[in-house]
Amino acid sequence: MQIDKEPEHVDISVEIPKQDGLSFNVSLNLQNVDELHLNVGEHFWVEWFPCTEKQKEEDYINAVKGVLSGDYRIKEFYRGNKTVQAQLQKPNGNDWETITGWSKFHFPYPFTQTTKILKNAQPEA
């Protein structure tokens, strides 16, 4: 884990590279004094603001812990080879509940939509 307390473009940054026990890169940062950002893999980036609200802070902490523990997952949606949407999901009974995500305008034709799941798998003890 690399912590940068004085990065050039954000207030503080934490980089956690892919490694044993972590299936993808994770980046955390604070921007503009009140935005908490979470980046997972190559295509997932969301923010919680204002982080001065207790619920936003709790949601962010739960998201980070959930991604790192493997309890949460990222579901990416592709049209051809372009990512058009990504969702952070947590388990809800036998299904998955979307917590947050992003999407961009895309035409459904002519590409078939495919999905990719990013979920951290912890090594056996």
Secondary structure, 3 states (H helix, E strand, C coil): CEEECCCCCCCEEEEECCECCECCCEEEEEECCCEEEEEECCCEEEEECCCCCHHHHHHHHHHHHHHHHCCCEEEEEEECCEEEEEEEEEEECCEEEEEEEEECCCCCCCCCEEEEEECCCCCCC
